[in-house]
Amino acid sequence: MSYLFTSESVSCGHPDKICDQISDAILDMHLLKDPNVHTAIETLATTNRVIIAGETLSNTHITKEEIENTIRNLIKNIGYEQDGFDWRTLQIENYLHRQSANIADGIKDFGAGDQGIMFGYAKKESNYDTEYMPLAAYLSNQVLQNLRAANNPDILPDAKSQITVEYDDLGNPQKISKIVLSTQHSAKLSTQEVAEIVKPILWQTIPENLCPQQAELLINPAGKFIIGGPDGDAGLTGRKIVVDTYGGYAPHGGGAFSGKDPSKVDRSAAYMLRWLAKNIVAAGLAKECLLQISYAIGQAEPLSLYINCKNTANVDEQKILNFIRKNIDLTPKGIASALELKKPIYLPTAAYGHFGRRADDDGHFSWERENLVAEFAQC
């Protein structure tokens, strides 16, 4: 049976993504000075106001002035210089405090920073290069990255995309059946003029053989979109967890990523499982791979590990599990070491997805490296 599947993404100027970026920018500030810092930083943004809260535990001190300057520069770079949200005039309230002594004591021997379940996922989408990501999720992010890169002064920072893929009964993508794109814009543009700016970016992004008909494009379907960002809707850290991961193609454990240091397995274990799943698929062991892991706070070793290759595995799934258990250190300490997570690498993750990105030599997106393929090929 053929079917439709839809994923969405949001831009770096979306209110929730502004908050994710602020939380991760502050995390990076701490990691730059103290690789062993513990953080859980939450941000709220609304009309001309940013509020940060949460806890940190560090051997160094970062002043409120340093944090405020980082927030203002970040919002300036995103592009907010609007009446209702302006990097120069917004009010910043800082309620960060020291991490609970109970939590600090519980994880001092490299135990997990919290209990929870995490998932990792990878999928080979026929002959499309999606970095082993589901097609709709990957393209939704690409559309907004390309919209941002176009740097049109009349296209403002807040935007959302949504893509629907039609699959055949074997799970192969056949076409894009709908594209929704809503973008904030200057008051001088009509909805039609916005569409004429956006359409070339869509055609640049979508594979030619999958492109929908013009009638299947919904560009600013609600009409004018002039008031946007935190002046239009309040933003919160951690409210776009499905956008951050696999666009609904895979389960989510429920824990957000941004603002959390690597001791928080919500983040680090999700990165580890993405690394493993991607390398399993890249090694040809399966066309699709879902992994789940669980932890207890204060305990280093995971409580469980699960695999499901959705009937696409070329080897016994138990062999893959046995290989992971024997060769991969899944403790928080082992994960942080393998993926080099105690670096100031997190701000770029906070918009356009944590997965399906390109690893670089500076350590960004280390979990996207395909450097376990030869090892998994031995299974």
URSULWO-V393714 format. One record per residue. RES is the residue in one small letter. SS is DSSP state (H for helix, E for strand, - for the rest). PSI is psi in radians with two decimals (NA if undefined). D_CENTER is the distance of its C-alpha to the mean C-alpha in Angstrom with 1 decimal. Layout:
res={RES,RES}
ss={SS,SS}
psi={PSI,PSI}
d_center={D_CENTER,D_CENTER}
This chain:
res={m,s,y,l,f,t,s,e,s,v,s,c,g,h,p,d,k,i,c,d,q,i,s,d,a,i,l,d,m,h,l,l,k,d,p,n,v,h,t,a,i,e,t,l,a,t,t,n,r,v,i,i,a,g,e,t,l,s,n,t,h,i,t,k,e,e,i,e,n,t,i,r,n,l,i,k,n,i,g,y,e,q,d,g,f,d,w,r,t,l,q,i,e,n,y,l,h,r,q,s,a,n,i,a,d,g,i,k,d,f,g,a,g,d,q,g,i,m,f,g,y,a,k,k,e,s,n,y,d,t,e,y,m,p,l,a,a,y,l,s,n,q,v,l,q,n,l,r,a,a,n,n,p,d,i,l,p,d,a,k,s,q,i,t,v,e,y,d,d,l,g,n,p,q,k,i,s,k,i,v,l,s,t,q,h,s,a,k,l,s,t,q,e,v,a,e,i,v,k,p,i,l,w,q,t,i,p,e,n,l,c,p,q,q,a,e,l,l,i,n,p,a,g,k,f,i,i,g,g,p,d,g,d,a,g,l,t,g,r,k,i,v,v,d,t,y,g,g,y,a,p,h,g,g,g,a,f,s,g,k,d,p,s,k,v,d,r,s,a,a,y,m,l,r,w,l,a,k,n,i,v,a,a,g,l,a,k,e,c,l,l,q,i,s,y,a,i,g,q,a,e,p,l,s,l,y,i,n,c,k,n,t,a,n,v,d,e,q,k,i,l,n,f,i,r,k,n,i,d,l,t,p,k,g,i,a,s,a,l,e,l,k,k,p,i,y,l,p,t,a,a,y,g,h,f,g,r,r,a,d,d,d,g,h,f,s,w,e,r,e,n,l,v,a,e,f,a,q,c}
ss={-,-,E,E,E,E,E,E,E,E,-,-,-,-,H,H,H,H,H,H,H,H,H,H,H,H,H,H,H,H,H,H,H,-,-,-,-,E,E,E,E,E,E,E,E,E,-,-,E,E,E,E,E,E,E,E,E,-,-,-,-,-,-,H,H,H,H,H,H,H,H,H,H,H,H,H,H,H,-,-,E,E,-,-,E,E,-,-,-,-,E,E,E,E,E,E,E,E,-,-,H,H,H,H,H,H,-,-,-,-,-,E,-,-,-,E,E,E,E,E,E,E,E,-,-,-,-,-,-,-,-,-,-,-,H,H,H,H,H,H,H,H,H,H,H,H,H,H,H,H,-,-,-,-,E,E,E,E,E,E,E,E,E,E,E,E,E,-,-,-,-,-,E,E,E,E,E,E,E,E,E,E,E,E,E,-,-,-,-,-,H,H,H,H,H,H,H,H,H,H,H,H,H,H,H,-,-,H,H,H,-,-,-,H,H,H,E,E,E,-,-,-,-,-,-,-,-,-,H,H,H,-,-,-,E,E,-,-,-,-,H,H,H,H,-,-,-,-,-,-,-,-,-,-,-,-,-,-,-,E,-,-,-,-,H,H,H,H,H,H,H,H,H,H,H,H,H,H,H,H,H,H,-,-,-,-,-,E,E,E,E,E,E,E,E,-,E,-,-,-,-,-,-,E,E,E,E,E,-,-,-,-,-,-,-,-,H,H,H,H,H,H,H,H,H,H,H,-,-,-,-,H,H,H,H,H,H,H,H,-,-,-,-,-,-,-,H,H,H,H,-,-,-,-,-,-,-,-,-,-,-,-,-,-,-,H,H,H,-,-,-,-,H,H,H,H,-,-,-}
psi={2.23,2.79,2.87,2.49,2.40,2.40,2.79,2.91,2.92,2.71,3.01,-0.32,0.01,2.49,-0.75,-0.64,-0.55,-0.77,-0.73,-0.75,-0.68,-0.81,-0.73,-0.52,-0.69,-0.67,-0.83,-0.65,-0.76,-0.75,-0.53,-0.56,-0.49,1.72,-0.28,0.26,2.60,2.26,2.65,1.62,2.17,2.53,2.48,2.38,2.37,-2.90,1.98,0.63,2.41,2.30,2.24,2.53,3.13,-2.83,2.70,2.69,1.97,2.74,-0.10,2.94,2.31,2.22,2.79,-0.57,-0.70,-0.74,-0.77,-0.74,-0.67,-0.76,-0.82,-0.75,-0.66,-0.83,-0.60,-0.78,-0.57,-0.58,0.35,1.86,1.02,2.84,-0.72,-0.08,1.79,2.18,-0.45,-0.56,-0.14,2.63,2.34,2.20,2.27,2.00,0.47,2.50,3.09,2.51,2.52,2.33,-0.57,-0.77,-0.74,-0.76,-0.63,-0.44,0.22,-0.39,0.58,0.51,2.92,2.48,-0.14,2.85,2.92,3.04,2.51,2.66,2.63,2.63,2.59,2.64,2.37,1.99,1.47,-2.17,0.28,2.37,1.68,0.36,0.61,0.62,2.70,2.50,-0.86,-0.70,-0.77,-0.84,-0.58,-0.71,-0.72,-0.70,-0.80,-0.59,-0.73,-0.60,-0.75,-0.78,-0.46,-0.47,0.72,2.18,-0.32,-0.10,2.00,3.00,-0.50,2.20,2.72,2.55,2.74,2.24,2.33,2.17,2.38,2.18,2.61,-3.09,-0.12,0.03,0.35,2.34,2.33,-0.69,2.88,2.09,-0.45,2.51,2.22,2.24,2.11,2.17,2.41,2.56,2.89,2.74,-0.34,-0.21,2.44,2.91,-0.66,-0.70,-0.64,-0.76,-0.71,-0.50,-0.69,-0.63,-0.80,-0.55,-0.67,-0.80,-0.53,-0.53,-0.73,2.29,2.37,-0.69,-0.13,-0.10,2.38,2.99,2.76,-0.64,-0.29,0.08,2.20,1.74,2.10,1.04,-0.34,-0.06,-2.53,2.50,1.37,-0.78,2.02,-2.90,-2.79,-0.28,-0.42,-0.70,2.42,2.60,2.65,2.55,2.43,0.33,0.11,0.85,-0.52,-0.69,-0.68,-0.41,-1.75,0.33,0.43,-0.10,-0.42,2.74,2.86,2.38,-0.29,-0.30,2.34,2.94,-0.88,2.48,-0.06,2.33,2.99,-0.25,-0.32,1.85,-0.30,-0.70,-1.00,-0.69,-0.58,-0.67,-0.75,-0.78,-0.57,-0.76,-0.83,-0.82,-0.74,-0.73,-0.55,-0.80,-0.74,-0.52,-0.08,0.23,-0.39,2.80,-0.27,2.46,2.22,2.26,2.54,2.52,2.74,2.69,2.81,2.47,2.34,-0.18,2.34,-0.75,2.47,2.72,-0.51,2.75,2.29,2.55,2.50,1.96,0.27,0.73,0.44,0.02,2.47,-0.10,2.92,2.19,-0.55,-0.58,-0.70,-0.77,-0.77,-0.69,-0.78,-0.84,-0.62,-0.59,-0.25,2.20,1.94,0.24,2.74,-0.68,-0.76,-0.68,-0.83,-0.62,-0.82,-0.66,0.03,0.99,-0.12,0.74,2.78,1.30,0.16,-0.44,-0.78,-0.34,-0.34,0.05,2.48,0.43,2.47,-0.26,2.77,0.38,2.97,2.21,2.60,3.08,-0.21,-0.03,-0.05,2.36,0.76,-0.46,-0.08,-0.02,2.52,0.91,0.23,0.13,-0.80,-0.67,-0.81,-0.51,-0.29,-0.21,NA}
d_center={31.1,28.8,25.8,23.2,19.5,17.1,13.4,12.1,9.7,10.4,11.3,11.1,14.3,13.4,14.8,11.9,9.6,12.7,12.9,9.5,10.6,14.0,13.2,11.5,14.4,16.8,15.5,15.9,19.3,20.4,19.3,21.2,24.3,23.8,21.7,22.7,21.6,20.3,18.2,16.7,16.3,16.0,16.3,18.1,18.9,21.8,24.7,25.3,24.1,21.3,21.7,20.1,21.1,20.5,21.9,22.1,24.5,25.4,28.5,28.1,28.2,26.1,28.0,27.1,28.0,25.6,22.7,24.0,24.4,20.8,19.6,22.2,21.4,17.7,18.7,21.4,19.1,17.0,20.4,21.6,25.3,26.3,29.0,26.7,24.0,25.2,24.0,27.7,28.9,26.2,27.1,24.9,25.7,24.7,25.2,23.6,25.9,26.6,25.0,27.2,29.9,29.6,26.0,26.8,29.8,28.0,25.5,27.8,28.6,25.0,24.5,21.2,20.1,20.0,20.8,18.4,17.1,14.0,13.3,12.5,13.2,14.4,16.7,19.2,19.7,23.4,24.0,20.8,18.7,15.2,14.2,14.8,12.3,13.8,15.4,14.6,10.8,11.2,13.8,12.3,9.8,12.8,15.1,13.4,13.1,16.7,17.8,16.6,18.4,21.5,22.0,24.5,25.9,26.5,22.9,21.3,17.8,16.8,15.8,14.5,14.8,15.7,17.1,19.6,20.6,24.0,24.6,28.1,29.5,28.4,24.7,24.9,23.3,26.3,25.1,22.8,24.7,23.0,20.7,20.1,19.0,19.8,19.8,21.6,24.6,27.8,30.8,32.9,30.9,31.9,29.5,31.2,30.7,26.9,27.0,29.0,26.5,23.5,25.2,25.6,21.9,21.3,24.1,22.7,19.4,20.6,22.8,26.4,27.6,24.9,25.4,26.5,29.7,29.8,30.5,27.1,25.3,24.6,23.9,24.0,25.8,26.6,28.4,28.1,24.9,26.1,25.2,21.4,18.8,19.7,23.3,22.7,20.3,19.4,15.9,14.6,11.9,9.9,11.1,8.2,7.2,8.1,6.4,2.9,5.3,8.7,9.9,12.7,14.2,13.8,14.4,12.2,14.0,13.3,12.1,9.3,7.8,8.6,12.3,13.0,14.9,15.1,18.0,15.7,15.1,12.5,10.2,12.6,13.9,10.8,10.3,14.0,14.2,11.8,14.1,17.1,16.3,15.6,18.9,20.8,20.2,20.8,24.0,25.2,25.5,23.9,22.3,19.7,18.7,17.3,17.5,17.8,18.8,20.2,21.4,23.9,23.7,25.8,26.2,24.9,25.3,23.2,25.2,24.2,22.6,22.4,22.0,22.4,22.6,23.7,27.1,26.0,26.7,29.5,30.3,30.8,27.5,29.4,30.0,26.3,25.9,29.0,27.7,24.5,26.6,29.1,27.1,23.7,23.6,21.2,22.2,19.8,22.1,22.0,18.3,18.0,20.9,19.9,16.4,17.8,15.4,18.0,17.3,16.0,13.0,10.1,10.4,9.1,5.6,5.7,6.2,6.1,3.1,3.1,6.2,9.1,9.5,12.9,14.0,16.5,19.6,18.4,16.0,12.6,10.5,13.6,12.3,12.5,16.2,18.7,21.2,22.2,23.5,27.1,27.0,25.7,28.2,30.9,30.1}
